[in-house]
Amino acid sequence: MGTTRRRAATLTALVACSAALAGTAEAKRYPVSGTQTVVDDSAGKFRMAGDLVGAWRITAFKPLGTEPFLAARGRELFRGCLDRGHDGGCAGDLSGKLKVKFRYWALFAPGGALRAGACWHPIIGGTGAFKGARGVIQMLDVPKEGGGVETHYAGNITTGRHASASAGSRMSCG
């Protein structure tokens, strides 16, 4: 194939790829950050504040390692909204449920006090405005002076009809 034909074929592929990616325009990506507060640790219930407002619950937890380092995996469910108005409520905001998997790692001091913890939460689906959502939320647990844990989260959520295609690493053009 000559240089002109190769360039034309490459240009045609790029135009087709651009058109395929343009089809994902309905998907919208939102950066999120905030804090998570314990409501009932033994029941796996938490409250989210910041860009996510609502209830976070552990639905499955499997330890993979023990003292002094704990590794675990499981599933969790968020029920609430993406607080785009930053008013602490969900009126008029994207609402529904987010389903996530997680991997958790924590280091404990002798006696059981948390020294540090981190978890990775790939979003595997949702309902309501989060139907088909994809993305990742990461959390960091830091011990508070005088006891307890402070948890901060940051990540991205992609919503919309083509969220699973646009947010995943599987989509490519070539």
HELIX and SHEET records of a PDB file:
HELIX    1   1 THR A    3  ALA A   22  1                                  20    
HELIX    2   2 GLY A   23  GLU A   26  5                                   4    
HELIX    3   3 ASP A   41  ALA A   43  5                                   3    
HELIX    4   4 ALA A  163  ALA A  167  1                                   5    
SHEET    1   A 9 LYS A  28  ASP A  40  0                                        
SHEET    2   A 9 LYS A  45  GLY A  50 -1                                        
SHEET    3   A 9 LEU A  52  GLY A  65 -1                                        
SHEET    4   A 9 PHE A  69  LEU A  82 -1                                        
SHEET    5   A 9 LEU A  94  PHE A 108 -1                                        
SHEET    6   A 9 LEU A 114  GLY A 128 -1                                        
SHEET    7   A 9 ARG A 134  PRO A 143 -1                                        
SHEET    8   A 9 VAL A 149  THR A 159 -1                                        
SHEET    9   A 9 LYS A  28  ASP A  40 -1                                        
END                                                                             
